[in-house]
Amino acid sequence: MNDLRDLYQEVILDHNKRPRNFRILPQPTHHADGVNPLCGDRISVFLDIDDGVIRDISFQGAGCAISSASASLMTEALKGKPVNEIDHLFDAFHTVVTTDAECPKGLGKLSVLAGVRDYPSRVKCATLAWHAVRAALEQHKQPVATE
């Protein structure tokens, strides 16, 4: 269990210090903002979707280490995926961070965030970017909140 906790901390720190896909896409086809009122995390996600596939995805914002790392890992996981797989991935990710369920193989690096379940108040930090992606796909104009 200590090895898993160490890996969790290492990945969170790495993706927080050097977030992947942290930029604004020049011409996104979809965009949404998200906020976690509990701790003040704010995020904007940008997607370039072509023919039902996420060709590019990025984010920008400010938040805690878990929020930033989760957004970074999420962008890596979703790039190149068909849009119709997002809900399934979000549901699997949400189950992993909220229950003791075993991590499905399809989550890849996202599975290291399973450690969030030990800190229930941080689940909203870990899922903020996912809520923003869903809002972007649904073309929400107002920021989505985790509350």
SULZIHU-V302223 format. One line per field, one symbol per residue. burial: # if it has 24 or more other ideal C-beta (glycine too) atoms within 12 Angstrom, else .. A space follows every 50 residues. Layout:
burial = ???
//
This chain:
burial = .......#..##..##..####..#..#########....#########. ...#.######.#################.#.#..#..##.######... ..#...#.#########....################.....##.#.
//
